Amino acid sequence: MALGHPMPVRRAPLGFALAPALAITLALPGCRTSSEGAKSDPPPPCETPPHAAAPPARPEEMTLQPRRPRDWSPPKFTARQAERQAMVEVIRRYGLTDEAVLGVMAAVPRHEFVPADLAPSAYADTPLPIGHGQTISQPYIVAEMTHQLRLTPGAKVLEIGTGSGYQAAVLAHLAPKVFSIEIVRPLAQEAAKRLARLGYGVVRVRYGDGFYGWPEEAPFDAIIGTCVAGEVPPPLIQQLKPGGRMVIPLGERDGAQDLALIEKDAEGKVTRRSLLPVRFVPLLREDPTAK
């Protein structure tokens, strides 16, 4: 589906890309936007938003015996390796050529991060349900979002929406200082246990409202959101380090959504660029299992 002008967005499974990447311009209120090939002068850039109010409830760490990044090496898995490699070849056909990211996608056992009854479909290029109304994203979109972060080994990464822990495991291979927040308590608990069992104890998992980020560990070189928000949460912009990159889906819960790249320059100015249309579950502000 060609993009570049307003049009209805077709429905797709959650955590799914609707088309190959194409940069288009969408307005971030009060901020400068950019797009590839833009000819007109941009509007004045925005400053980092003011500090937001404190979260209403105290977050809770779920990590089991966290490992120090400098003492950690990524685990290795051999089961279903041929299926992972076939999945990577599908991702290549989207045009993604980042060999470091593709290597990680071939290394992380996606079948360990999906419900047992869906394990036979773990390497299909599609999102899958993981319970509580949440999903594990399409392999291509996991790879594309990871690629857009431009991670270096020493980078510090914040993830909003742990889910099953798959995206966090992918990130850890490239930058082991990963901090992940999940608002659904059972998912946070299960992800922390799963990551520890599989050898990803370097990932820190917190139960809490991702809107507020993880201020005690800020700033972050990269931030990734795996749930759609109507606008970029101001605390996340504040916690992004100058020179950092954020990838997050933005848009309406049941309407048009786009994967956005947010960049903060050395002076703290923020720009936004739309990458491709997607479909994600919404950013929750309350734990649905707590009711």
N, C-alpha and C positions, 0 to 999 in steps of 0.2 A: 504494500500500500504506500503510494507516494505521499510525502508530507511536505510542508512548507507553506500551507495556507490552512485556515481554520476549517475543520470538518469533523463530523461525528466520529467518535472512537468506538470501534467494535468491542464487544465483550470478549474477555479471554480469561483463562484460569489465573488465580492470584499468584503473584510472584513470577509473572510471565512477561516477556517482551512482545510487543505487538508488531514490530517491524525492525529492520536493521537500523543501526545508529545513524541519526542525521541531526545535526545541530540546528535548532530553531530558537528564536528569541521569545522568552516569556518574561513578564515584568515581576520582579521581586519588589514589593512596595518600598519606595524610598531608596532603592539601591540601583546601582549601575548594572545594566545587563549587556551581554555581548553575544554575537553569533559569528560563525565563520563566514567570511566574505562580507561582513557588514560594512557599508560605506559611509553612513552618517555618523556625526560626532555623538558620542554617548552622553547621556544626561549626567549631572554631577553625581559622583559616587557617594555611598552612605558610609557613616562611621559605624563601628561596632555598637550594637544595641546596648542600652544600659542594663545593668544587672537586674535579673528577674527576682521575683519574690521567692523565698525559700520554699522547698517542697513541703506539702502538708504532712507527710509521714516519713519516718526515718527509714532509709533503705537498709537492706539486710544482705550481707555477703553470703554467697552460697558455695564459694570455692572450697574444695576439699584438699587440704595440704598443698597450697599453691607452690609451684616451683619457681625458682629464680631464672629469668630468661638466659643469663649467661651460663647457667649450668645445664641447659636443656638442648636436646637435639630432636628434630622431628621424628616421630615413630614411622616405621616402615610396615607396609601391608602387602601381601601377595594375593589374598583371596579376591577373585573376580577381577583380576588385573586386566584381562583381555576386554572385559566389558567397559572398564574405565577408559581404556585406550580408544575404544570405539566411540565412547561419549566425547572424548577430546576431539576426534576427527569430525564429529558433528559440529562442535563449537568452532572449529577452524573454518567451516563452510560459511559461518556468519561474517568472516573477515577478520576475526581476532587472531593476531599473530604474535602476541606476547608470550614468548617461550617459557619465561619464568612462571607466569600464571598457568599456562597450559600444563606445565610439568607438575604443578601443585594439584591441579584438577585430576591429573592421572594418578596422584599419590594418595589423596584422601578417600577413605572408603565410605562413599555416600550411603551404601546399604546399611551401615551401622547407625545412621542418623534418621532412618525412617521407621515407621511401625513394622513389626515383623510380617504382617499380612501383605504389606506393600513392597517388601524387600525384592521380590522378583522384578518390579518395575523401577528399581532404584536408579538405574542408569539411562532411563528414558529421558528425552529432552523435554521434560514437563514438570511443573510443580506438583507436589503431593501433599495431602493433608497430614498433619501431625497431631491433631487433636485440639480441643478448646477453640475451634474456629480459626486456627493458624495453619500455615503451610511452610514447607521447605521449598525454596525458590527453584525455578528452572535452572539447570546447570549453566546454560549460556549466560543468563542474567547474573548469576553468582560470579562467573568469570569476568564478565564485562565490568561489573561494579568494582571488583577487585583491581582490574587493570586500570580503571580510571583514578584510583587512589595514588598510583605511582609510588608504591611503598619501597622504602629502603630498609636494610636489616635493623637499623637502630631506631626506626620509627615507632612512635607510641600511637596506638589505634583505639578508638572508641567505637563500639557497635551498639546501635539502638535496636533492640529486638533480637534476643538470643535464639529464640525458637528451639530447634533441636540441637543447636550448637555447630551445625555444619559450616556455616559461613565463618564462624570464629575459628574453626580448625583450619580452614583454608587460609585465613589471614595469618595465623600463627606460623605457618611455614615460611612466610615472607618477612614477617616482623613479629617476633614472639611477645612483644609487650602489648597484649590485647586485653581490653576491658570491655565487658559485654553486659548489657542491662536488659532484663526481661520482667514485664509487669504481671505475667501469669505465673503464679507461684509454682504450680506443678511442673510447668515447662522449665522454669529456672532451676528447680531442684533436680529434675531428670537430666537436664543439659549438663549441669555441674558434675553429676555422677558419671555421665557418659564420657565427658571430656577427660575426666580423671582416669577412668577405666581404659580408655584408648591411648593414653599417654600424652594428653594435651593439658596436663595440670598447670601449665604456664598461663593458660587463659583464666582471667579473673571474671567470675560471674556474680552479678548482683541482682537481687530482687528489688524492683522499685520502678518509679515513673521515669521512663527514658527522656521525657520532655526536658528534665532538669540536668541531664547529662551526669557526669561524675566529677564534680568540682574539685574534690580533694586530689585528684590525679591530673587535673588540667595543668598546662595546655596539651592538646593532642596534635600530632602532625597530620593525622587523618581521622575523619569521622565518617561512618557509614550507617545509613538508616535502612532498615529492612521492612518498614511499614510506611504507608503514605500519610503525609501531614498536609493540612491546608496551606501552611506557610512554614518556613524554617523556624523552629523554636529558637528564640533569642539566646537562651543559655548555651545552645550548641554553637552558635556563631561566636559567642564570647569565649568559649573553651577551645576554639580552633586556633592553633598557633599561627602567627604571621608566616606566610609562605605555605600554609597548609591547604588541604583539599578536603571537601566534604561531598559525598555522593548520597543523595536521598531522593526518594520519589515524592513528588508534590502534586496536589490536585484534589479533586473531589472524591469522596468515599465511593460513590456509585457513578461517577462521571469520568471526565477526561483526567488522566494522570500522565505525568512525564517524569522521567529520570533526570534529575538536575545535578549539575556539577557546580558547587559553590567554592570559590577561591578567595582567599584573603591574602593581600599583598603585604610586603614588609612594613607598610605604613598603616596597616589595619583596615584598608579599604576592601570592600566585599563586592564581588561580581558573581553573577549567576548565568549559566548557559544550559539550555535544555538539550539533552542528548538523544532520547528516543521515548516514544510512548510505551507505557507499561501498565500493569494492573497488579496492585498490592493490597494486602489487608490494611486496615486503618491503624494509625498510632493510637493505642488505648491509653486513657488517663486513669483508669481504675481496673483492678483485677476482677474479671468476671467470675472467677471461682471463689471470691471472698464473700459473695452475696448469699 
